[in-house]
Amino acid sequence: MDYDIIVIGGGHAGCEAALAAARLGSKTLLLAISLDSIAMMPCNPSIGGTSKGHLVREIDALGGEMGRNIDKTYIQSKMLNTAKGPAVYSLRAQADKARYSREMKRILENTDNLHIRQAEVTDLTVTGGAVTAVVTDMGIQYQAGAVIICTGTYLNARCLTGERITLTGPNGMKRSEALSDALGRLGIKLLRFKTGTPARIDRRSINFEGLDIQEGDAEPTPFSFSNSAEDIGRQQIPCHITYTSSGTHGIIKENLHRSPMYSGAIKGAPTRYCPSIEDKVERFADKERHQVFIEPEGEDTNEMYIQGMSSSLPADVQLRVYRSIKGLENCHITRDAYAIEYDCIDAAFLKLSLEHKDIKGLFFAGQINGSSGYEEAAAQGLIAGINAVNMLRGKEPLIIRRDEGYIGVLIDDLVTKGTKEPYRMMTSRAEYRLLLRQDNADLRLREKGYQAGIVPHGTYMETEKKRKDIADEITRAAGVTVPPTEKANAFLAARNSTPISTGIKLTELIKRPELNYTDLKELDGGRPALPKAVIEQVNIQLKYEGYIQRQMKQAEQFAKMESLRLPEDLDYNIEGLRLEARQKLNDARPGSLGAASRITGVSPADISVLMIYLERRRRAKDGE
Ligand SMILES: Cc1cc2nc3c(=O)[nH]c(=O)nc-3n(C[C@H](O)[C@H](O)[C@H](O)COP(=O)(O)OP(=O)(O)OC[C@H]3O[C@@H](n4cnc5c(N)ncnc54)[C@H](O)[C@@H]3O)c2cc1C
């Protein structure tokens, strides 16, 4: 066997998969059509944002690389949604794209057990229901015990700008042609999806006069739990905000027939939550203007990314559209906007480990699974990498449940429900989002990363110490009573908080909306000096105690249903189950009762029938 694991693709999924496998000691080969596509960001120059920031933090907690890489290469960092509750606080960092890719390539090139090679995989060898090798366009065959496909937006890709269609991958890179056919020959169902990107504009041709400026946070928050604000402090580059105008909308409406999305040239399912500007003008016709962010692509480039203006209109129309926007009146376009259509698989044929249900050792991760976004791809890559190693070593796969992480929500949604359009993570998808905050990803997942063998012992112990410090401080604070002194009431009055006439628990005061644990230091003489991260946790856990406990109860119920495993070979032609449920369950073969309950077309009544049937089966087996 040439390698233990072969990863096809050097995108955000491929990088995490290859690093995880190699760091767990497996001899790993990463193959990519172009090594210049390693961790390439073909679209927005940012990592994180609402719910995507949660994914990056979870990747870091589990021992992945994305968080550390963006901390080294960001040019602006901002915590979003701070006016709302901590469940939706989300970190977002503008990346220096070129540096991000270069740094990730450097990490790959210097990782033990890992080889990278430029080659296009054109075929897979499957013997006896298991994948055993890949074949490249050079006709070279590489043997392996497991293969992880992370081919992103390249499979049979075609790029569309008005009437101009090119058979290439992103940024004019060579597309992947033969592999789709190879997957088809293995009976793997392919879907056709579409996404798009805006034009890039030369910074020198933009008039920033009068545009709103968006600065980064004075004290940046690191994505990686291994970094402190001091570790990552640097000069930041601002973004700017402008808006489309009725003139913009008019030009677009006039030329809608020349947009492949509206001329019918594009067949792929579009991204509902990253709509093109054509879609926005059509779908939200009542809106007078749409917000546009002007984002730097890096420190050493004049190329600016025009967020919110993704399009596939013809180049001549694009220029008129962009020049109708305030600040861009004399803009010079360096790269036209375009749409890309590509093949991906129906992830409903995968297990929660991301291994294919019918082909042993064949894993899929990233955009190929129907997701959209660097963060979603990286999360899947990490899990697939760890699980390919576990599969080879006969170990149980690492499964993150929906109540444990956004990674669990992402993979469970893709695998249990499948998707008919590019799937983008959102906080609204996570039913336990108050528990799955970006600030506690390490407390939730570090232990799983350690047990998987990818998080070093020292890092794990640091988190356990943090956990203990938090618990100790919460216990201490719970024992503190604030007496109704003049000082206390002066403090409260200064914060428009109701005065006290009797002693009150410190933890009660913390729950008042106008107060928090940090402020109350003044009335809490015995407070020990604590690290910032511990203080943050103590404040959130005490302030939202009631909500958190309620959600923990719900999550316990959920975990119970998830723990009821369903045999992989169960025949669901069970009396009492409705026909639709029988068909759906036999197709999906869910891993747990919980997963069964999330399949569209399986009703709560069907789940009760199934529970009774399973209980009878268990009793019969136990001879009861
Ligand atoms: C034009 C465009 C617009 C986008 N817009 C958005 C957006 O608005 N919002 C959003 O969230 N995401 C967007 N994305 C998606 C985002 O780029 C992807 O989600 C992310 O890059 C997916 O990562 P990945 O690792 O799955 O694949 P990719 O980053 O696409 O990497 C795939 C890798 O596989 C390699 N490869 C492919 N086929 C083969 C083969 N046969 N043999 C060897 N190597 C192969 C390629 O060389 C590459 O290294 C956009 C992408 C593009 C191209």
The ligand as a Tripos MOL2 file, in Angstrom:
@<TRIPOS>MOLECULE
LIG
   53    58     1     0     0
SMALL
NO_CHARGES

@<TRIPOS>ATOM
      1 C1        -16.9760   31.4600   -7.6170 C.3       1 LIG1
      2 C2        -17.1790   30.9960   -6.2180 C.ar      1 LIG1
      3 C3        -18.0270   31.6760   -5.4080 C.ar      1 LIG1
      4 C4        -18.2510   31.2530   -4.1060 C.ar      1 LIG1
      5 N1        -19.1030   31.9490   -3.3410 N.ar      1 LIG1
      6 C5        -19.2840   31.5610   -2.0580 C.ar      1 LIG1
      7 C6        -20.1430   32.3030   -1.2080 C.ar      1 LIG1
      8 O1        -20.6960   33.2770   -1.6250 O.2       1 LIG1
      9 N2        -20.3150   31.8940    0.0580 N.ar      1 LIG1
     10 C7        -19.6790   30.7980    0.5300 C.ar      1 LIG1
     11 O2        -19.8890   30.4710    1.6750 O.2       1 LIG1
     12 N3        -18.8570   30.0670   -0.2510 N.ar      1 LIG1
     13 C8        -18.6660   30.4470   -1.5300 C.ar      1 LIG1
     14 N4        -17.8500   29.7390   -2.3270 N.ar      1 LIG1
     15 C9        -17.4680   28.4700   -1.8690 C.3       1 LIG1
     16 C10       -16.1770   28.3180   -1.2200 C.3       1 LIG1
     17 O3        -15.1940   28.6920   -2.0000 O.3       1 LIG1
     18 C11       -16.0780   26.8940   -0.9680 C.3       1 LIG1
     19 O4        -17.0640   26.6110   -0.0730 O.3       1 LIG1
     20 C12       -14.8140   26.3420   -0.3970 C.3       1 LIG1
     21 O5        -13.7070   26.7660   -1.0900 O.3       1 LIG1
     22 C13       -14.9760   24.8530   -0.4330 C.3       1 LIG1
     23 O6        -13.8440   24.2550    0.0190 O.3       1 LIG1
     24 P1        -13.5030   22.7810   -0.4530 P.3       1 LIG1
     25 O7        -12.2990   22.3920    0.2920 O.co2     1 LIG1
     26 O8        -14.6880   21.9120   -0.3660 O.co2     1 LIG1
     27 O9        -13.1630   22.9110   -1.9940 O.3       1 LIG1
     28 P2        -12.2850   23.8970   -2.8250 P.3       1 LIG1
     29 O10       -11.7880   25.0100   -2.0330 O.co2     1 LIG1
     30 O11       -13.0810   24.1950   -4.0450 O.co2     1 LIG1
     31 O12       -10.9990   23.0030   -3.2330 O.3       1 LIG1
     32 C14       -11.1070   21.8780   -4.0560 C.3       1 LIG1
     33 C15        -9.7330   21.2920   -4.2830 C.3       1 LIG1
     34 O13        -9.8760   20.0630   -4.9760 O.3       1 LIG1
     35 C16        -8.9090   19.9760   -6.0130 C.3       1 LIG1
     36 N5         -9.4500   19.0440   -6.9960 N.ar      1 LIG1
     37 C17       -10.6820   19.0700   -7.5620 C.ar      1 LIG1
     38 N6        -10.8480   18.0050   -8.3750 N.ar      1 LIG1
     39 C18        -9.6920   17.2750   -8.2920 C.ar      1 LIG1
     40 C19        -9.2360   16.0710   -8.8850 C.ar      1 LIG1
     41 N7         -9.9970   15.3570   -9.7090 N.pl3     1 LIG1
     42 N8         -7.9800   15.6420   -8.5870 N.ar      1 LIG1
     43 C20        -7.1770   16.3450   -7.7410 C.ar      1 LIG1
     44 N9         -7.5610   17.5100   -7.1350 N.ar      1 LIG1
     45 C21        -8.7970   17.9510   -7.4060 C.ar      1 LIG1
     46 C22        -8.7120   21.4030   -6.4610 C.3       1 LIG1
     47 O14        -7.4840   21.5650   -7.0980 O.3       1 LIG1
     48 C23        -8.7700   22.1300   -5.0970 C.3       1 LIG1
     49 O15        -7.5110   22.0560   -4.4770 O.3       1 LIG1
     50 C24       -17.6110   30.1240   -3.6190 C.ar      1 LIG1
     51 C25       -16.7270   29.4170   -4.4460 C.ar      1 LIG1
     52 C26       -16.5230   29.8520   -5.7380 C.ar      1 LIG1
     53 C27       -15.6070   29.0960   -6.6250 C.3       1 LIG1
@<TRIPOS>BOND
     1     1     2 1
     2     2     3 ar
     3     2    52 ar
     4     3     4 ar
     5     4     5 ar
     6     4    50 ar
     7     5     6 ar
     8     6     7 ar
     9     6    13 1
    10     7     8 2
    11     7     9 ar
    12     9    10 ar
    13    10    11 2
    14    10    12 ar
    15    12    13 ar
    16    13    14 ar
    17    14    15 1
    18    14    50 ar
    19    15    16 1
    20    16    17 1
    21    16    18 1
    22    18    19 1
    23    18    20 1
    24    20    21 1
    25    20    22 1
    26    22    23 1
    27    23    24 1
    28    24    25 2
    29    24    26 1
    30    24    27 1
    31    27    28 1
    32    28    29 2
    33    28    30 1
    34    28    31 1
    35    31    32 1
    36    32    33 1
    37    33    34 1
    38    33    48 1
    39    34    35 1
    40    35    36 1
    41    35    46 1
    42    36    37 ar
    43    36    45 ar
    44    37    38 ar
    45    38    39 ar
    46    39    40 ar
    47    39    45 ar
    48    40    41 1
    49    40    42 ar
    50    42    43 ar
    51    43    44 ar
    52    44    45 ar
    53    46    47 1
    54    46    48 1
    55    48    49 1
    56    50    51 ar
    57    51    52 ar
    58    52    53 1
@<TRIPOS>SUBSTRUCTURE
     1 LIG1         1 GROUP 0 **** ****
